Amino acid sequence: MVLRVSYTSLTSEAAMPRSVRGLAATVLALLFAPSTPPLLAQIDLGRLPVASGQAAQVTAWEALGVRSMVPGRSYLDPTTGVRVWKATGASMPTGNTGAGHDYADGGWQVSRPWGPALSTYTILVRTLAEGYWLVDFERGAGFRRWRQFPQHARPWTDLAFTFSALPGTAQVAFIFTGTQIIRFNTTSMTVANVPPWPWSVRGGTWLHQDRDDRWFVMLEDEHTALAFNAVTGKVLRQSWSSLNEPRLERDGRYVALGSGGAPGFRIWDLDSNTLGNPITGFPFAHNASARGHWIATNWDLSSPFAINRVGVDGQATRILAPSFGPAVHHSGSWVQDDAELKGDLRRQWTIASTSSTTWAGSRLLNAIGYVRSDGSDSRLLCHTYHVGDDYWSQPVATTSPDGRIVIFTSNMMLLGGRPDLFVAEVPVATQ
């Protein structure tokens, strides 16, 4: 595991006396990182079956009693044996009509690991009518310490929250409150602003950042993308009448400005602040923002469709067909370092989750799976046991930055039923 620490993203070093800088660094280290970080076992996707259209084992799943399962309990997925935890229920974290999380891609809704064994994560949970909560989750142990945001530090809408991506700052998050982006300590549940935070913004959503907490990108209004460099203070804007969503690749130079369909998408180079011409040929939405490229499904084709890797030059390379099907959400929230990738960004894994629509030949049927960016491999993590296309109950699976846990939403095979949040533990070598 390669650690990257950007001190300038935590505080304004030049504005502080040397003695204060030293004290601040010591305090931050004590707060956010163990003194001797343990070695983390490598994720082992080889323990998962190749994604080949396996059907959900509904009878076996029904026998587990997941719908009536008390929140905080877990079960083994009948197909893959992966441990899945039920996080929420009608009275957990409080009385609610349903719970889940935000979108599949964008900001990080799960923290980096923290705690003595680096096995604990903090998760953002959205209840349908009762607002946002945080909960801590430990692999192999479950949930503890549910807590709600203070009134002055609540995400003002979905896609207005993101955890820090940096190792060592797992308990730091960034929240758009509706008027400004603040830096927030998710352990003490207090605002923890240091320059350049807070940063005033007039409105918007789709808040997310690169893997170094350097460039932050969001929609400022319906057709204007906003980029803010937390290290240099540079602010950039690009407007386009067809803009629907901005997608920053995780290395932090290029933003794909998607339109949600025709007339395609455009590539924004943050280094030169230039905007390319519209690129057509397939819909650019529901995609994964990986390092140096994006992964997207071309659902305009006929079955079995195709999964494409889209480069920063806008060129699409077909990597997998048959694909996962058209009713899919991709996510590039697992950040793999150069050492893991052996210097080849095409070795990256991204995840995808499919909703109830199934197509002959699809590799994922109501399930969560992985695809390697060169198309050489795809794996099945677990089935979601979700039906229907209601927006707030779709699985929209996403991962922690280190890839070791995956969160998803499911209505547990009840069309129109309440959704709940689930957490899957990704297999690791020592598990």
Buried (B, 14 or more C-beta within 10 A) or exposed (E): EEEEBBBBBBBBEEEBEEEEBEEBBEEBEEBBBBEEBEEBEEBEBEBBEEBBBBEBBEEEBBEBEBBEBEBBEBBEBBBBEBBBBBBBBEEBBBEBEBBBBBBBBBBBBBBBBBBEBBBBBBBBBBBBEBBBBBBBBBBEEBBEEBBBBEEEBBBBBBBBBBBBBBBBBBBBBBBBBBEBBBBBBBBEEEBBBBBBBBBEBEBBBBBBBBBBBBBBBBBBBEBBBBBBBBBEEEEBEBBBEBBBBBBBBBBBBBBBBBBEBEEBBBBBEBEEEEBBEBBEBBBBBBBBBBBBBBBBBBBEBEBBBBBBBBBBEBEBBEBBBBBBBBBBBBBBBBBBBEEBBEEEBBBBBBBBBBBBBBBEEBBBBBBBBBBBBBBEBBBBBBBBBBBBEBEBBBBBBBBBBBBBBBBBBBBBBBEEBBBBBBBBBBBBEEB
